[in-house]
Amino acid sequence: MNIMTTRFGEVDVADDKVINFPDGIIGFHSLKNFVLLGKEDRLVMWLQSVDNPKLAFIVVNPFLFEPNYQPEISEVDLNFLKAERLEDLHLVSIVVVPEDPEKMTANLLGPIAINVQAKVGKQVILLDSEYSVKHTITRADAREMSEMVN
């Protein structure tokens, strides 16, 4: 299928790459279908709305810049995502890039959890977490992300 995007123009995406978010994403509940654009081994990817070409979130694999990240996802969320354990899910964190890119942050408290096999996703809120919605990204990581985003 071809989807239109503001950032990348028309993008050809395999139908089996579309991820359904039955609840949408916090603040964007009406948008249900997204695709991950970019290579999974890279720090930065894009979570692009299939339904709205203007909406794409910059996302990162939180484990690549926060190696001690230990998210706890509720049993309810695991069931919703048709997963038995955390390892069955692909997690990404939404990044906020302010005017000064060295002050960018990632949402570690509310990561996007995706069951790649079931093609279902959800923004989850971690249990009893000390993580923040504005986790500071180190200067080196911020520089690398800034180069990839621009």
C-alpha positions in Angstrom: 0.0 0.0 0.0 1.1 3.6 -0.6 0.7 6.1 2.2 1.3 9.9 2.0 3.6 11.5 4.5 4.5 15.1 5.0 8.1 14.3 5.8 8.9 11.6 3.3 6.3 12.1 0.5 4.6 8.9 -0.8 5.9 5.8 0.9 5.3 2.2 -0.2 4.5 0.1 2.9 3.7 -3.6 3.0 0.2 -4.2 4.4 1.6 -6.5 7.0 3.7 -3.7 8.4 0.7 -1.6 9.5 0.2 -1.7 13.3 -3.2 -1.2 14.8 -3.5 0.9 17.9 -7.1 0.2 19.0 -6.9 3.0 21.7 -4.8 5.3 19.5 -1.9 7.1 21.1 -2.3 9.4 24.1 -3.6 12.7 22.7 -4.3 11.2 19.3 -7.0 8.6 20.1 -8.8 8.9 16.8 -5.7 7.7 14.8 -5.5 3.9 14.9 -3.0 2.8 12.2 0.7 3.5 12.2 3.9 2.1 10.6 7.4 2.3 11.8 9.7 3.9 9.2 13.4 3.4 9.3 15.8 0.6 10.2 15.3 -1.1 13.6 19.0 -1.2 14.4 19.2 2.6 14.2 18.7 4.9 17.1 16.0 7.0 15.5 12.8 5.8 13.6 9.5 7.4 12.8 6.1 6.2 13.9 4.0 7.5 11.0 0.3 7.7 11.0 -1.3 5.9 8.1 -4.4 8.0 8.4 -2.9 11.5 8.8 0.1 12.3 6.6 1.1 15.2 8.9 1.5 13.1 12.0 4.8 11.2 12.6 6.5 10.7 16.0 10.2 10.5 16.3 10.8 7.3 18.3 13.9 5.6 19.7 14.7 2.3 21.0 15.1 3.2 24.7 17.6 0.3 25.4 20.1 1.8 23.0 20.6 5.0 25.1 19.4 3.7 28.5 20.9 0.2 28.9 19.6 -0.2 32.4 16.0 0.5 31.3 13.8 -2.1 33.1 10.1 -1.3 32.2 7.3 -3.2 34.0 4.2 -3.6 31.9 0.9 -4.6 33.5 -0.7 -7.9 32.9 -3.7 -6.1 31.5 -1.5 -4.3 28.9 0.3 -7.6 28.0 -3.1 -9.3 27.5 -4.3 -6.3 25.4 -1.1 -6.6 23.3 -1.6 -10.4 23.0 1.8 -11.0 24.6 2.9 -13.3 27.3 5.9 -11.4 28.4 7.8 -8.1 27.8 10.3 -9.9 25.5 7.4 -10.5 23.1 7.1 -6.8 22.5 9.1 -4.1 20.6 9.4 -1.0 22.7 10.0 2.5 21.4 9.9 5.9 23.2 8.6 9.1 21.7 11.2 11.9 21.5 10.6 15.6 22.0 13.0 17.8 20.0 13.0 21.3 21.3 14.6 24.3 19.6 17.9 23.4 21.2 18.4 19.7 20.1 20.8 19.0 22.9 17.8 19.4 25.3 15.8 16.6 23.7 14.0 14.2 25.9 12.4 10.7 25.6 9.3 9.4 27.2 10.4 6.4 29.2 7.4 6.4 31.5 4.9 5.9 28.6 6.7 3.8 25.9 5.0 2.6 22.8 4.7 -1.2 23.0 4.2 -3.2 19.8 3.5 -6.8 19.3 5.0 -7.2 15.8 3.5 -10.6 15.3 0.0 -9.6 16.2 0.3 -6.1 14.5 -1.1 -4.4 17.6 0.3 -1.5 19.6 -0.4 0.6 22.6 1.2 3.4 24.5 1.5 2.0 28.0 2.1 3.6 31.3 4.7 1.7 33.3 3.9 0.3 36.7 5.4 1.9 39.8 8.0 3.5 37.7 10.7 6.0 38.5 11.0 6.8 34.8 10.0 10.2 33.4 8.1 11.4 30.4 11.0 13.8 29.9 14.1 11.6 30.3 17.1 13.7 29.3 19.1 12.2 26.4 22.8 12.5 26.7 24.6 15.0 24.6 26.3 12.4 22.3 22.9 10.6 21.7 21.2 14.0 21.2 23.8 15.0 18.6 23.4 11.7 16.7 19.6 11.9 16.8 19.6 15.5 15.7 21.7 14.5 12.6 19.3 11.7 11.7 16.2 13.8 12.2 17.3 16.8 10.1 
